[in-house]
């Protein structure tokens, strides 16, 4: 790599910001995503999933079922330029039934925005997703949303973050009132007030009037009592609260906190500007061998964190979403596909605005590119121009819901096989076969029940297959390993069924916790695992 290229990689890496938004369903994640795109200049009119009768839909919700139901069921990539930075926003499903897709997508992010409903505080799905971010040690920025509605005390919310999530917070802004009494936000950095006006429906950008506290009362923006209360709370924060500490933020130990209303576009512009300044550029990535890959290394490296089939139904395409970790990607370059040990051409690269794509010539650490995939890739695969490496942190979870997949029309068995294969490669569902019975109807597994609805919808709309699902009486699966003679004894009729996953690994479908504990006690030489073994994926074993 020439000195010019090294300088370009260094320069481009430092202006990248790659992040995901995590939240509980209905906290306003899709709305905030739209408004970040609006203020980032990527779109000029924000659609709303609430206006279901309207022709507009959320930019990030490109799949037809998402537009019909008003929910996000698949991750999407949204890329735009803002204030000299190249931003990669990874929009993730809010619904808990699709949390596995969210977990995988978080492995491609360098930071996360934690969105919290000001009235509800920390909710169940937020706790789960926060735990994934904490495990990776990535910086977390908090946006307290829906201040235009009656909300909990911001002091209470700060305390809940510490008590429930175990993270201290440092408010960068502070709200004045909530609901009908919401006056605006006070910037603790610039010591001025941003005034809130309820204008329009949030489709277009609104101007935020910035005024000093000294003039707020005279201009009838704050009452004397409101100003006194604000000054008292801010004084308490200044003397007793945590000071901003960039090192603690980068280590995921302290979260900068912002307040606003995404629906009304208030506080979004200020948050986006400060977040882009404070969030980290792409940093070193750890491999399974414990080594760190320097993002400014001369060697190109990347990993696949998502596969999406049929983004363009008319072409039946398949896209592998790849996070670049080091070096420079050049269009149609050749790299080592680590799992198979083969050199492959990384062809037809694109960047994305949800479903819309643009061809790209070069990409750098932190960027997300989509490559045309004729079937080479699996989630977790690494590619590199240097030595073989595998990156840490691509989880595969055991499903909790199971059903037998039966065709309504037997003549479409080939379409069903193709559809199940492609959707399982995406990670949308998992497919199992009973050992030695490959001609039998397959068993499908999902982490959330709603995934079955999406499976049926997509098989019908994308593969012209009508599927009938018959529920099975199991609520967990475990990968099992041990002496062959012990494995043969595992199946216990109604208690458990022994199957194979797509890599040939043995899995045990179990009825309940009692069944699992019973079989563990009877077979102490058997290892039960809730996370998939990585050996088959690394070696290409099928």
N, C-alpha and C positions, 0 to 999 in steps of 0.2 A: 504494500500500500504506500503510495507516494505521500510526501509531506503535505501536499495540497489536500489530498483525500483525508489524511489524518486530521488536519485542521478543520475540514468540513464536518467530519463526524463529531469532533469535539464541540464545535459551534452549534450544530443541529441538535445534538443530544441535550445541551443545556437549555435550549428553548422549548423542549418537549414537556408536556404535562399530560399524564395518562392516569385517569381516575374513574372510579365507579361510584354510583349512588346506592346506598343501602337504606332500607326502611321497612317498616311494617306496612302491609296493604292499607291503602286509603290514607296514607300520611301525606300524599301529594307528590309522589316521586315523578310520575309522568308529567305532571304540570310543571314541576321545577325543571325537569329536563327540557321541556319545550321553551321555558323562559330563558334558560341559559343559552339555548340556541338562538333565541330571539335577540338577546342582548349581545351575543357573540357575533351577530351579523350573518348567521348561517341561514336563517329564515326571516321572512318579513311579516308573517302573520301566524300567530300561534293558534293551532287547532285545539279543541277540547274534547276529551273522551266523554265528557258529561253531555255534550250536545249530540246525542246519539242519532237524532233525526237529521242532523246536518250532514253535508257532504264531506266536511273536513274531519280528519282524525288526527290523533297524535302522530307527529312525524316519526317517532321511534316505533310505533305500533304498525308495522308494515304487513303483517300476516292477516289474512281475511278474518280468521276467527278472533283475532285481537280486536279488530275494528268492530265486529259484530257484538262482542261481549263487553268491550270497554275495559279489557284487562291486558297486561303484558304477559305473554307466555314464553317468550324467547328473548335471549339477549340480542342486542343490536349495537352496532358501532356507529358513532357519530363524530365526525372529524371536521374541525374548522380552525381558522386563524383568529387570534384575538390578542391585541396589544403586543404584537411582535412575537407571540408564542404560538406554537402548533399544538392544538388541544385534541386529545383523543378521549372522548367521553364514552364509557362503556355502560350502556343502559341495560339493566338487568330486570328479570321478572320480579314483580312485587309479591305475587301470590306464593304462599309458602309451599304449594304443591310443586313448584318449579325451582326450589331452593338449590337443587343439585347443579343446575345450569348457572345459578348465581355464584355458588362456591367455586366452580371452575373459572368463571370469568374474573373473579377477584384475584386469581393467581396472575392475571395479566396486568393488573393495576399497580401503580406506584403509590397511590393514596386513595382514600375513600371519603365521600361526603355522607355523613350520617344525618338523615332527615327525620325530624321528630315532630309529631303533632303536639302543638303547645297545650292542648287540652288533655291529651291522653298520656303524654310522657313516654317513657321507655316501654315498648310492647314486646311481645314474645318473639316475633320474627327478627326484630332489631337486635335482641339479645343474641340470637343464634348467629346472625351475620357479623355482629361486632366480635364475637368469639373467634370467627375465622380471621378477621383483620388483626385481632390481638395476637393470634397464633403466628401470623406472618410478621408482626411488628411494624405494620405500615402506618403512616400518619393518618389521623382521622380528624376531619373538620366537621363541626356540627352546625346545621342550619335548623333553627326552631321555627317551624312553619305555622301558618294559620293564625297569626296575631290579630287578624281582622275579626276573629271570633272570640268569644269569651274563653279565656285561657287560665292556666294555672300560674302561680307566682313564678317568675324566672328564678328566684332563689331556690324554690322547691325543686325546679327542674335541674338546677345545678347540683343540688344535694342528691337527687335521684341518680344522676349520672355516676356520681361517686359511689353511692351505696349499692346500686344494682349492677353497674358495669365495671366499677373499680377504676374509673379514670377521672382525674381532676380536669377541670375546665377553666378557661380564661376567656371571659366575654370580651369580644372585640367591639361589639355594639351592645346597647342596652335599650329595651323597649320602654316606651311611656304609655302605660295603659294597655287595654286589649278590648276586643269587640267594638262596640259603638264608641267607646272611650279611647280607642287606639289613636294616639296622636302622631307617633313616629318613632324613630330610633336615634339614640345618641351615640356618636362615635367616640369611644374612649381614646382613640389615637389622635384625632383632630380636634376633639372637644367641641364639636358642633352638633346641631340637631338636623336630621333629615325628616322633613315634614310629610305626613301621609295624607293623600287625598284619594277618595274613592271615585275614580274616573273610569268609565267604560267597563268592559268585561275582561280586561287583561289580554286582548288580542294584539294590541300594539304597545310599543314602548311608551312609558310615561316619564315626564320630567320629575325628578326629585328635587324639591326646593331645599337648599342647604342654608340654614340661618344660625346665628349665634344665640346662645341662651340669653344673652343680655337683651336681645330684641324680641325674643319669642313671646314674652308676656305682653309687651306693647302691641305686637301685631296680632294678638288674640289667638296665638297658636298654642299657648300653654296658660293655664290659670296659675295663680300664685301658689296654690297648694300643690299642683302637679309639679311645678318647678322645684318646690322645696323637697317633695318626696324623691324626685329624680336625683337632686344633688345629694341627698342623704344616702341613697342607695349606692350611687357612684363613689361617694367618699368611703363607704364601707368596703366596697370592692377594692379601691385603691390602697387601703391600709391593711385589710385582712385577707383579701383574695390572692390568688396566685398571679405572679407576674408572667408576662409572656417570655417563654424560654424556647428558642428555636431548636435546641438540641433535644429537649424533652418532647417537643412536637414531632420531630423526625423519628424519635424512638417509639412513638405511639403511647407515651405516658401522659401527655397533656393535650387536650383538644381545644383549639380556638373555637369560640361559639359566636354565632351570628343570629340575628332575629329578623323576621319579615313575613311577608305574605306572598307566596308564589302566584296565587290566583290573581291577585291585584298588581303583580309585578313590583311589589314594594320591597326594597332591601336586596333584590336580586342583583342589580347592577353593581352595587357596592360590594356585595359578597363575591361576585365573580372576579372583580378586579383584585381584591385582596387575596382571594384564594390562589389565583394564578401567580401572584407574587410570592406567596408563602409556601405553596406546595412544592415538593421536591421534583427535580428532574430525575430521569431514570438512573438507577444506581446498580451496583454489582448484584448479580444473581447467583444463588447457590446451586451447585450441582449435587447429584446424589452421592458423589464421592467426597463431598465436603469442600470442594474448591469453589472459589468465587470467579465469575466471569466479569471482567472489567468491561463496562459498556463502551469505553473508548478504545477497546482493543482493535487491532487491525483485522482480526478474524471475525467474519460474519457468523452470527448464531441466532437462532430463533426457535420457538416451540409453538405447536398447535394447541390452542385451548378450546376451540369450537369448530364444529363442522356443520354446515347448513346445506341441505339439499333443496332444490326447487325454489330458490329465491326468484328465479325467472321461470315460471311454469311453462312458458312457451318453448324453452330450450332444455328443460329438465337438467339444469346445471347443478353442480355440487361445488361448494366453496369451502376451503379450509382457511379459517381465520388464524393468523399467525402473529404472535407478538415478537418483535425484533428486540434482541437483548444486547447485541454488540455489533460493531462494524457497520458496513454500508450494504444495503440491498441494491442490486442493479437488475433492471428488467431482464427476465429470461436467463438469469445466471444459473450456473450448475453448482449444486452443493451435495454434501453427504447426507443421505437419509439414514440416521443413526440406527433405527430399529432394524432395517433390512440390510444395512451395510452397503447400499447401492448409491451411486451418483445419479441424481435426478435433476431435471430442468425445472426451475421454479417459474412456471409460466403464467401468463395473463394476469399480472398483478393489478389489484384495484384498491382504492381507498373508498370509504363508504359514508353516505349520509342515510342511515337505515338501509332501505332497499336500493336506493339510487347509488350508482357506482361511477367512479372516474378512474381511468387508467393512470398508472403511476410509473415513472421512470426510475426513481430512487426513493429509498426509505431508510430511516435511521432508528437508533435505539429509542424505544418507547412507542414507535409507530405500530399500528395494527394494519396489516395488509391482508387482503383476501386473494388466495391463489386458486385458479382452476384446478380441480382435483379429480382425476379420472379413477380414483379409488386407491391411491397410494397411502393416504394419511389416516391416522387414528388420533384421537385426542391424547395429548401428552407427547406426541412424536417430536423429536428434536431434529433440526437440520443445521449444518455448520460447514464453513469452508475450511475449518481446521480439524483438530482431533475429535474423536467421538466423545460426546458428552450427553448427559441426560439431566434435565432440570428438575428440581424438587417441586413438589406441591401441586400435582394434578390429581385431585381426589376422585375416586369412584366409589359410590356408596351402595350398600346392599338395599334393594327395594323393600317396601313394606306392604305392597298390594300386588296381588297375583291373579291372573285369569288365563283360561284356555282361549286361544284365538281360533275361531272357526269361520270358514268362508260361507257366505250366503250362496255364492256361485262357485262350484268346485273347479270350473274351467279356468278360473283366474288365479290358480295356485302360484304360477310363476310371478305374476304381478305382486301377489302377497309376499312371496319370498324376497323379491327385490325391495319392496317397500319396507318390510321389517328390517332387512339388512341395512338399508340406508339410514333409517330412523334410529336404529340401535347404534350405528356408527356416529351419529350426531350426539348420542347420549340422551336422546329424548325418552327412550324406553330401553329395557334390557330384555333379551330373548334367551330362553332356555329350552333345551331338548332333554327328554328322558333318555337315558343311556340305552343305545342299541335300538332306539325307536325313532329314527330320523324321519320316517314317513308319517309319524303321528302329528296331530295338531300341535303347534308350538305353544309354549307357555310364555306369556309376557309379564314383566314385572315393572313396577313404577314406584318412585319415592312418594308421589302424591296421587290421589285418585283422579284428580282433574286431568292428569296426563293421559289417562285412558280416553277421555273425551277428545283431547287433541289428537291422539293416535287415530281414532275412528274418523275424525274429521279430515285429517290429512291423507289417510289412505284413500278415502273416497274422492277428495278433491284433486289429489296429485297423482293417484295411481288407479283410479276408477275401480276401487275394491271396496265392497261392502262387507264389514266385519261384524261378527257376533262375538261378544266376550262373555264367558261364563266364569263367574268369580270362583276362586279356590279358597279353602278355609285356612290360609296361612297368613301370618302377619309379620314375618321376618325371614331373612335368608342369611346364611353364613357360608363363606368359603371354607372348605374343610380339607385338611391334609393329614397324612399319617400312614401307618402300615396298611397295605392293600387289604389284608384279611380283616382288619378292623373297620375299614371304610365300607366293605361289603355288608357289614352287620348293622349299618346305621339306619337304614330305612325301617320305619316302624308304622306302616299303614297310615292311619289317620293322624298320627303324631308328626310325621315328617316324610318328605319325598326327596330322593336324591336325583339331581339333574346335572347337566353340564352347561356352562356358559359358552359364549361364542368362541372362546380361546381353548375350550376343552377342559377348563378347570372345574373341579367338582364343587357343587353347591348343595346345601341342604335347605330345603324349604320347610319351615317349622310353624306349627300351629300357634304357639304362644310361648311365653317365658317359661312356663312350667315344662313344656316339651323340651326346650333348649337345655334347661338345667338338668332334667332327667337324663338326656342323652350324654351330656358332658360328664355326669357322674358315672354312667355306665361304661363310658369309653374315654378314660383319662389320657390315652395315648393319641387321641385325635385333637388337632388344633382347630379351633373355631375362630374365624375372623370376619369382622363386619366391613373391613376395607379390602378391596380387590388386590390380589397379588400382582406385582409389577413385572415379574419375570417373563411371563408370556408376552406382554406388550413390548418388552425390551428386545426379546429375541425374535419376535415375529412368529412365534409358535401359534399354530391354529388347531 
